[in-house]
């Protein structure tokens, strides 16, 4: 009887693990579609910066080229390459955002309302992906016995990313997301 209970529990655990893997894979398959909105909002931010005279047309075109390349990587389901491409472009955008924030600070003003709304929309469009990434962290941590301190570090980076984007520190947020994705890929 005890042997039967052990065998039943073992089979239940095996089924739960298989279901967990299926759920994980289903969520992971949705990532490229989820990220399209986020990347689209980065493109909208570039258009806002161009439309308000913060950058020139050729700069906007160059940055949008990075977005288009990132979309191609998404089509190939290469999330790491897509984020790497976005991160390269974001570094330059971040310099412009920092200048805008600095000017507002020294003039004792808020950043322009429309820019604040753009950043908020960008952060909101990242939310679903960040949720999936947190689930991926849990899955990898449980499946591959990741040390708790590493898991906590990944979770902190992902949790902070939303607020960093909303506050205009997009480079830091995307850089941290990229680190977590690369770490998960090598786990």
C-alpha positions as CSV (number, residue, x, y, z in Angstrom):
1,X,0.0,0.0,0.0
2,X,2.8,2.4,0.9
3,X,4.6,1.4,-2.3
4,X,1.5,2.1,-4.3
5,X,1.2,5.6,-2.8
6,X,4.8,6.3,-3.6
7,X,4.3,5.1,-7.2
8,X,1.1,7.3,-7.5
9,X,2.9,10.3,-6.1
10,X,5.9,9.8,-8.5
11,X,3.5,9.5,-11.5
12,X,1.7,12.6,-10.4
13,X,4.9,14.6,-10.1
14,X,6.0,13.4,-13.5
15,X,2.6,14.5,-15.0
16,X,2.9,17.9,-13.2
17,X,6.4,18.4,-14.6
18,X,5.3,17.5,-18.1
19,X,2.3,20.0,-17.8
20,X,4.7,22.6,-16.4
21,X,6.9,22.2,-19.5
22,X,3.9,22.4,-21.8
23,X,2.7,25.6,-20.1
24,X,6.2,27.0,-20.2
25,X,6.6,26.3,-23.9
26,X,3.2,27.7,-24.7
27,X,4.1,31.0,-23.0
28,X,7.5,31.1,-24.5
29,X,6.0,30.7,-28.0
30,X,3.9,33.8,-27.4
31,X,6.9,36.0,-26.6
32,X,7.7,37.2,-30.2
33,X,4.0,38.4,-30.6
34,X,4.1,40.0,-27.1
35,X,7.3,41.9,-27.9
36,X,6.0,43.3,-31.2
37,X,3.9,45.9,-29.3
38,X,6.9,46.8,-27.1
39,X,9.1,47.3,-30.1
40,X,6.4,49.2,-31.8
41,X,6.2,51.6,-28.9
42,X,10.0,52.1,-29.1
43,X,9.4,53.1,-32.7
44,X,6.6,55.5,-31.6
45,X,9.1,57.0,-29.1
46,X,11.6,57.6,-31.9
47,X,8.9,59.3,-33.9
48,X,8.0,61.5,-31.0
49,X,11.7,62.5,-30.6
50,X,11.9,63.3,-34.3
51,X,8.6,65.1,-34.4
52,X,9.6,67.4,-31.5
53,X,13.0,68.3,-32.9
54,X,15.1,66.3,-30.5
55,X,16.6,64.2,-33.3
56,X,17.0,64.6,-37.0
57,X,15.2,62.5,-39.7
58,X,18.4,60.6,-40.6
59,X,18.9,59.6,-37.0
60,X,15.3,58.5,-36.7
61,X,15.7,56.4,-39.8
62,X,18.9,54.8,-38.5
63,X,17.3,53.9,-35.2
64,X,14.2,52.6,-36.9
65,X,16.5,50.3,-38.9
66,X,17.5,48.7,-35.6
67,X,13.8,48.2,-34.8
68,X,13.2,46.6,-38.2
69,X,16.2,44.3,-37.7
70,X,14.9,43.3,-34.2
71,X,11.5,42.4,-35.8
72,X,13.4,40.1,-38.2
73,X,15.0,38.4,-35.2
74,X,11.6,38.0,-33.6
75,X,10.3,36.4,-36.7
76,X,13.1,33.9,-36.4
77,X,12.2,33.5,-32.7
78,X,15.7,34.7,-31.6
79,X,14.8,36.8,-28.6
80,X,18.4,37.3,-27.5
81,X,19.4,38.7,-30.9
82,X,16.3,40.9,-31.0
83,X,17.0,42.4,-27.6
84,X,20.6,42.8,-28.5
85,X,19.7,44.8,-31.5
86,X,17.2,46.9,-29.6
87,X,19.8,47.5,-26.8
88,X,22.3,48.8,-29.4
89,X,19.8,51.4,-30.6
90,X,18.5,52.3,-27.2
91,X,21.9,53.5,-26.0
92,X,21.7,56.4,-28.4
93,X,18.1,57.1,-27.6
94,X,19.0,57.1,-23.9
95,X,21.4,59.9,-24.4
96,X,18.6,62.0,-25.9
97,X,16.2,61.1,-23.0
98,X,18.9,61.9,-20.4
99,X,19.4,65.3,-22.0
100,X,15.6,66.0,-22.0
101,X,15.4,64.9,-18.3
102,X,18.4,67.0,-17.4
103,X,17.1,70.1,-19.1
104,X,13.8,69.7,-17.3
105,X,15.6,69.2,-14.0
106,X,17.7,72.4,-14.3
107,X,14.7,74.4,-15.4
108,X,12.8,73.1,-12.4
109,X,10.2,71.5,-14.7
110,X,8.7,68.1,-15.4
111,X,9.5,66.3,-18.6
112,X,7.0,67.0,-21.3
113,X,3.7,65.4,-20.7
114,X,3.6,63.6,-24.1
115,X,7.1,62.1,-23.4
116,X,5.9,60.9,-20.0
117,X,2.9,59.3,-21.7
118,X,5.2,57.7,-24.3
119,X,7.4,56.2,-21.6
120,X,4.3,55.0,-19.7
121,X,2.9,53.3,-22.8
122,X,6.3,51.7,-23.4
123,X,6.5,50.4,-19.8
124,X,2.9,49.0,-20.1
125,X,3.7,47.2,-23.3
126,X,6.6,45.5,-21.6
127,X,4.5,44.2,-18.7
128,X,3.3,41.0,-20.3
129,X,6.7,40.1,-21.5
130,X,8.1,40.8,-18.0
131,X,5.5,38.4,-16.5
132,X,6.5,35.7,-19.0
133,X,10.1,36.3,-18.1
134,X,9.4,35.9,-14.4
135,X,7.6,32.6,-15.2
136,X,10.6,31.5,-17.2
137,X,12.9,32.4,-14.2
138,X,10.7,30.2,-11.9
139,X,10.7,27.4,-14.4
140,X,14.5,27.4,-15.0
141,X,15.2,27.9,-11.3
142,X,13.1,24.9,-10.4
143,X,14.2,22.7,-13.3
144,X,17.9,23.4,-13.1
145,X,18.4,24.0,-9.4
146,X,19.5,27.6,-9.8
147,X,21.1,29.0,-6.6
148,X,18.5,31.3,-4.8
149,X,20.9,34.3,-4.9
150,X,21.0,34.0,-8.7
151,X,17.3,33.6,-9.0
152,X,16.7,36.6,-6.7
153,X,19.1,38.7,-8.9
154,X,17.2,37.8,-12.0
155,X,13.8,38.6,-10.4
156,X,15.1,41.9,-9.1
157,X,16.3,42.9,-12.6
158,X,13.0,42.0,-14.2
159,X,10.9,43.6,-11.5
160,X,12.9,46.9,-11.7
161,X,12.7,47.0,-15.5
162,X,9.1,48.2,-15.6
163,X,9.8,51.2,-13.4
164,X,13.1,52.0,-15.1
165,X,11.3,52.2,-18.5
166,X,8.5,54.3,-17.0
167,X,11.1,56.7,-15.5
168,X,13.0,56.9,-18.8
169,X,16.0,54.7,-18.0
170,X,15.3,52.4,-20.9
171,X,18.9,51.5,-21.6
172,X,19.3,50.1,-18.0
173,X,16.1,48.2,-18.2
174,X,16.8,46.6,-21.6
175,X,20.4,45.8,-20.6
176,X,19.2,44.0,-17.5
177,X,16.5,42.1,-19.4
178,X,19.2,41.1,-21.9
179,X,21.4,39.8,-19.1
180,X,18.6,37.7,-17.7
181,X,17.7,36.3,-21.1
182,X,21.3,35.4,-21.8
183,X,21.7,33.8,-18.4
184,X,18.5,31.7,-18.9
185,X,19.7,30.6,-22.3
186,X,23.0,29.4,-20.9
187,X,21.4,27.7,-17.8
